[in-house]
């Protein structure tokens, strides 16, 4: 939601900065819980290591490619709004996928 507020009020520095601060705090709060998932959903040993490696790989890859994507979108459309919408959608989809993990699979 704060992503959308930041995009909608991009012309107002104070509101956009407050919204982006809220987004950043929410993402930082969820990081510790996110890293617990591979070992919490019945992965152990090599499977847990592979799960953590995949999470790390995707995180590093997105951190590398996202600035290029936003720059490319900005060059093509003369606005970075679409890039920010993609980032907001990816965070929403990730949260929805985490919420789909069945309670019975976690911490058996």
LOPAMAR-299101 format. One record per residue: z, y, x of N, C-alpha, C in turn; residue number from 1; chain. Coordinates in pm, whole numbers, plus 50000, padded with zeros to 5 digits. Layout:
REM LOPAMAR-299101
+-------+--------+-------+-------+---------+--------+-------+--------+-------+-----+-------+
|   nup | nnorth | neast |  caup | canorth | caeast |   cup | cnorth | ceast |   n | chain |
+-------+--------+-------+-------+---------+--------+-------+--------+-------+-----+-------+
|     Z |      Y |     X |     Z |       Y |      X |     Z |      Y |     X | NUM |     A |
...
+-------+--------+-------+-------+---------+--------+-------+--------+-------+-----+-------+
//
This chain:
REM LOPAMAR-299101
+-------+--------+-------+-------+---------+--------+-------+--------+-------+-----+-------+
|   nup | nnorth | neast |  caup | canorth | caeast |   cup | cnorth | ceast |   n | chain |
+-------+--------+-------+-------+---------+--------+-------+--------+-------+-----+-------+
| 50000 |  49881 | 50082 | 50000 |   50000 |  50000 | 50000 |  50126 | 50086 |   1 |     A |
| 50079 |  50124 | 50194 | 50084 |   50242 |  50281 | 49952 |  50266 | 50352 |   2 |     A |
| 49876 |  50157 | 50379 | 49743 |   50175 |  50437 | 49657 |  50260 | 50342 |   3 |     A |
| 49662 |  50227 | 50215 | 49580 |   50300 |  50119 | 49624 |  50445 | 50105 |   4 |     A |
| 49754 |  50468 | 50114 | 49804 |   50605 |  50110 | 49756 |  50682 | 50233 |   5 |     A |
| 49759 |  50617 | 50349 | 49714 |   50684 |  50472 | 49566 |  50719 | 50464 |   6 |     A |
| 49486 |  50630 | 50404 | 49342 |   50657 |  50391 | 49318 |  50768 | 50287 |   7 |     A |
| 49387 |  50759 | 50175 | 49367 |   50857 |  50068 | 49410 |  50998 | 50111 |   8 |     A |
| 49514 |  51007 | 50192 | 49565 |   51137 |  50235 | 49534 |  51165 | 50381 |   9 |     A |
| 49419 |  51117 | 50429 | 49384 |   51137 |  50569 | 49365 |  51285 | 50604 |  10 |     A |
| 49340 |  51367 | 50506 | 49325 |   51511 |  50528 | 49461 |  51580 | 50544 |  11 |     A |
| 49569 |  51516 | 50502 | 49704 |   51571 |  50514 | 49777 |  51496 | 50626 |  12 |     A |
| 49794 |  51562 | 50739 | 49850 |   51497 |  50857 | 49988 |  51438 | 50833 |  13 |     A |
| 50076 |  51513 | 50768 | 50214 |   51469 |  50750 | 50222 |  51343 | 50663 |  14 |     A |
| 50154 |  51342 | 50551 | 50158 |   51225 |  50462 | 50093 |  51106 | 50528 |  15 |     A |
| 49979 |  51126 | 50596 | 49912 |   51016 |  50664 | 49999 |  50959 | 50775 |  16 |     A |
| 50068 |  51043 | 50850 | 50153 |   50996 |  50959 | 50274 |  50920 | 50904 |  17 |     A |
| 50332 |  50965 | 50794 | 50444 |   50894 |  50733 | 50397 |  50756 | 50684 |  18 |     A |
| 50281 |  50752 | 50620 | 50228 |   50624 |  50571 | 50199 |  50528 | 50686 |  19 |     A |
| 50140 |  50577 | 50794 | 50112 |   50491 |  50909 | 50241 |  50446 | 50979 |  20 |     A |
| 50343 |  50529 | 50977 | 50473 |   50490 |  51032 | 50534 |  50377 | 50949 |  21 |     A |
| 50522 |  50386 | 50818 | 50571 |   50279 |  50730 | 50494 |  50150 | 50755 |  22 |     A |
| 50362 |  50159 | 50769 | 50280 |   50041 |  50797 | 50324 |  49976 | 50928 |  23 |     A |
| 50340 |  50057 | 51031 | 50380 |   50003 |  51161 | 50516 |  49938 | 51154 |  24 |     A |
| 50612 |  50001 | 51086 | 50745 |   49940 |  51077 | 50742 |  49808 | 51002 |  25 |     A |
| 50663 |  49801 | 50897 | 50653 |   49676 |  50820 | 50590 |  49565 | 50903 |  26 |     A |
| 50487 |  49598 | 50978 | 50423 |   49497 |  51062 | 50518 |  49450 | 51171 |  27 |     A |
| 50590 |  49540 | 51234 | 50683 |   49502 |  51341 | 50796 |  49416 | 51286 |  28 |     A |
| 50843 |  49445 | 51166 | 50951 |   49366 |  51106 | 50907 |  49222 | 51081 |  29 |     A |
| 50781 |  49205 | 51042 | 50735 |   49070 |  51008 | 50696 |  48985 | 51129 |  30 |     A |
| 50682 |  49044 | 51246 | 50636 |   48968 |  51363 | 50731 |  48853 | 51397 |  31 |     A |
| 50860 |  48877 | 51398 | 50954 |   48771 |  51435 | 50950 |  48655 | 51336 |  32 |     A |
| 50935 |  48685 | 51210 | 50927 |   48579 |  51110 | 50794 |  48504 | 51119 |  33 |     A |
| 50688 |  48575 | 51152 | 50557 |   48513 |  51163 | 50552 |  48411 | 51276 |  34 |     A |
| 50616 |  48441 | 51388 | 50614 |   48348 |  51502 | 50696 |  48222 | 51476 |  35 |     A |
| 50783 |  48224 | 51377 | 50861 |   48104 |  51342 | 50780 |  48004 | 51260 |  36 |     A |
| 50670 |  48044 | 51202 | 50595 |   47957 |  51111 | 50542 |  47828 | 51173 |  37 |     A |
| 50477 |  47829 | 51291 | 50422 |   47702 |  51341 | 50525 |  47591 | 51356 |  38 |     A |
| 50644 |  47624 | 51402 | 50746 |   47519 |  51419 | 50819 |  47490 | 51288 |  39 |     A |
| 50815 |  47584 | 51193 | 50886 |   47563 |  51066 | 50809 |  47475 | 50970 |  40 |     A |
| 50678 |  47462 | 50985 | 50600 |   47383 |  50889 | 50561 |  47247 | 50946 |  41 |     A |
| 50659 |  47177 | 50989 | 50645 |   47038 |  51032 | 50564 |  47018 | 51158 |  42 |     A |
| 50540 |  47120 | 51236 | 50472 |   47102 |  51363 | 50577 |  47085 | 51471 |  43 |     A |
| 50556 |  46988 | 51557 | 50649 |   46968 |  51667 | 50571 |  46927 | 51791 |  44 |     A |
| 50629 |  46948 | 51905 | 50567 |   46908 |  52030 | 50435 |  46978 | 52055 |  45 |     A |
| 50331 |  46895 | 52082 | 50199 |   46948 |  52115 | 50137 |  47022 | 51997 |  46 |     A |
| 50162 |  46977 | 51875 | 50105 |   47043 |  51758 | 50165 |  47184 | 51742 |  47 |     A |
| 50294 |  47197 | 51767 | 50357 |   47330 |  51759 | 50302 |  47421 | 51868 |  48 |     A |
| 50282 |  47369 | 51987 | 50225 |   47448 |  52096 | 50083 |  47492 | 52061 |  49 |     A |
| 50005 |  47401 | 52003 | 49868 |   47436 |  51963 | 49870 |  47540 | 51852 |  50 |     A |
| 49962 |  47529 | 51756 | 49972 |   47628 |  51648 | 50008 |  47765 | 51701 |  51 |     A |
| 50102 |  47769 | 51795 | 50140 |   47897 |  51855 | 50024 |  47953 | 51937 |  52 |     A |
| 49950 |  47867 | 52005 | 49835 |   47913 |  52083 | 49726 |  47971 | 51994 |  53 |     A |
| 49703 |  47908 | 51879 | 49601 |   47961 |  51787 | 49643 |  48097 | 51732 |  54 |     A |
| 49770 |  48110 | 51695 | 49821 |   48239 |  51647 | 49803 |  48345 | 51755 |  55 |     A |
| 49838 |  48311 | 51878 | 49826 |   48405 |  51990 | 49680 |  48440 | 52015 |  56 |     A |
| 49592 |  48341 | 52011 | 49449 |   48364 |  52033 | 49392 |  48460 | 51928 |  57 |     A |
| 49422 |  48435 | 51802 | 49368 |   48521 |  51696 | 49425 |  48662 | 51703 |  58 |     A |
| 49552 |  48673 | 51736 | 49613 |   48806 |  51750 | 49552 |  48885 | 51864 |  59 |     A |
| 49534 |  48820 | 51978 | 49474 |   48889 |  52092 | 49328 |  48924 | 52066 |  60 |     A |
| 49256 |  48833 | 52002 | 49115 |   48858 |  51972 | 49100 |  48975 | 51875 |  61 |     A |
| 49184 |  48979 | 51772 | 49174 |   49090 |  51677 | 49217 |  49222 | 51742 |  62 |     A |
| 49316 |  49218 | 51830 | 49358 |   49339 |  51900 | 49250 |  49393 | 51993 |  63 |     A |
| 49164 |  49304 | 52043 | 49055 |   49344 |  52130 | 48934 |  49393 | 52049 |  64 |     A |
| 48901 |  49324 | 51940 | 48779 |   49354 |  51866 | 48794 |  49466 | 51764 |  65 |     A |
| 48912 |  49485 | 51708 | 48931 |   49584 |  51602 | 48896 |  49726 | 51643 |  66 |     A |
| 48937 |  49774 | 51761 | 48896 |   49911 |  51799 | 48744 |  49926 | 51809 |  67 |     A |
| 48676 |  49823 | 51860 | 48530 |   49829 |  51868 | 48469 |  49832 | 51728 |  68 |     A |
| 48526 |  49752 | 51637 | 48477 |   49748 |  51499 | 48493 |  49883 | 51431 |  69 |     A |
| 48610 |  49942 | 51445 | 48636 |   50072 |  51382 | 48544 |  50179 | 51442 |  70 |     A |
| 48523 |  50174 | 51573 | 48432 |   50268 |  51637 | 48289 |  50250 | 51588 |  71 |     A |
| 48247 |  50124 | 51575 | 48111 |   50095 |  51528 | 48093 |  50144 | 51384 |  72 |     A |
| 48192 |  50114 | 51299 | 48186 |   50159 |  51160 | 48185 |  50312 | 51155 |  73 |     A |
| 48266 |  50375 | 51239 | 48269 |   50521 |  51244 | 48136 |  50580 | 51285 |  74 |     A |
| 48068 |  50516 | 51382 | 47935 |   50564 |  51423 | 47832 |  50549 | 51312 |  75 |     A |
| 47838 |  50438 | 51239 | 47738 |   50411 |  51135 | 47762 |  50493 | 51009 |  76 |     A |
| 47888 |  50511 | 50970 | 47917 |   50576 |  50842 | 47977 |  50716 | 50857 |  77 |     A |
| 48008 |  50756 | 50981 | 48073 |   50885 |  51009 | 48209 |  50896 | 50942 |  78 |     A |
| 48273 |  50780 | 50921 | 48408 |   50775 |  50864 | 48473 |  50644 | 50908 |  79 |     A |
| 48601 |  50649 | 50938 | 48671 |   50527 |  50977 | 48742 |  50461 | 50858 |  80 |     A |
| 48722 |  50513 | 50740 | 48790 |   50460 |  50622 | 48760 |  50313 | 50598 |  81 |     A |
| 48634 |  50272 | 50614 | 48598 |   50132 |  50589 | 48671 |  50041 | 50688 |  82 |     A |
| 48681 |  50081 | 50813 | 48755 |   50003 |  50911 | 48901 |  49989 | 50875 |  83 |     A |
| 48960 |  50096 | 50824 | 49099 |   50089 |  50782 | 49116 |  50003 | 50657 |  84 |     A |
| 49017 |  50006 | 50568 | 49022 |   49917 |  50451 | 49016 |  49771 | 50495 |  85 |     A |
| 48935 |  49741 | 50594 | 48926 |   49604 |  50646 | 49059 |  49561 | 50707 |  86 |     A |
| 49123 |  49651 | 50781 | 49254 |   49619 |  50838 | 49358 |  49596 | 50728 |  87 |     A |
| 49356 |  49679 | 50626 | 49450 |   49663 |  50514 | 49425 |  49531 | 50443 |  88 |     A |
| 49298 |  49497 | 50421 | 49265 |   49370 |  50355 | 49306 |  49252 | 50438 |  89 |     A |
| 49290 |  49259 | 50570 | 49328 |   49145 |  50655 | 49479 |  49124 | 50654 |  90 |     A |
| 49555 |  49232 | 50652 | 49700 |   49219 |  50644 | 49740 |  49161 | 50508 |  91 |     A |
| 49676 |  49206 | 50402 | 49705 |   49154 |  50268 | 49671 |  49005 | 50259 |  92 |     A |
| 49556 |  48966 | 50311 | 49516 |   48824 |  50308 | 49611 |  48740 | 50391 |  93 |     A |
| 49651 |  48788 | 50507 | 49747 |   48715 |  50589 | 49880 |  48695 | 50518 |  94 |     A |
| 49928 |  48800 | 50453 | 50053 |   48789 |  50377 | 50040 |  48692 | 50261 |  95 |     A |
| 49927 |  48695 | 50194 | 49905 |   48602 |  50082 | 49899 |  48458 | 50131 |  96 |     A |
| 49838 |  48435 | 50247 | 49832 |   48299 |  50302 | 49971 |  48249 | 50342 |  97 |     A |
| 50051 |  48337 | 50398 | 50188 |   48296 |  50434 | 50267 |  48262 | 50309 |  98 |     A |
| 50249 |  48338 | 50202 | 50323 |   48312 |  50079 | 50277 |  48183 | 50011 |  99 |     A |
| 50159 |  48132 | 50048 | 50110 |   48008 |  49988 | 50168 |  47883 | 50054 | 100 |     A |
| 50240 |  47900 | 50165 | 50305 |   47785 |  50228 | 50412 |  47733 | 50134 | 101 |     A |
| 50404 |  47603 | 50104 | 50498 |   47546 |  50008 | 50639 |  47541 | 50067 | 102 |     A |
| 50734 |  47566 | 49980 | 50874 |   47568 |  50022 | 50917 |  47432 | 50077 | 103 |     A |
| 50858 |  47324 | 50026 | 50895 |   47191 |  50069 | 50851 |  47163 | 50214 | 104 |     A |
| 50752 |  47234 | 50263 | 50701 |   47211 |  50399 | 50784 |  47282 | 50505 | 105 |     A |
| 50860 |  47381 | 50466 | 50932 |   47462 |  50563 | 51070 |  47403 | 50588 | 106 |     A |
| 51104 |  47388 | 50717 | 51237 |   47346 |  50764 | 51286 |  47217 | 50698 | 107 |     A |
| 51209 |  47114 | 50710 | 51256 |   46983 |  50660 | 51359 |  46924 | 50749 | 108 |     A |
+-------+--------+-------+-------+---------+--------+-------+--------+-------+-----+-------+
//
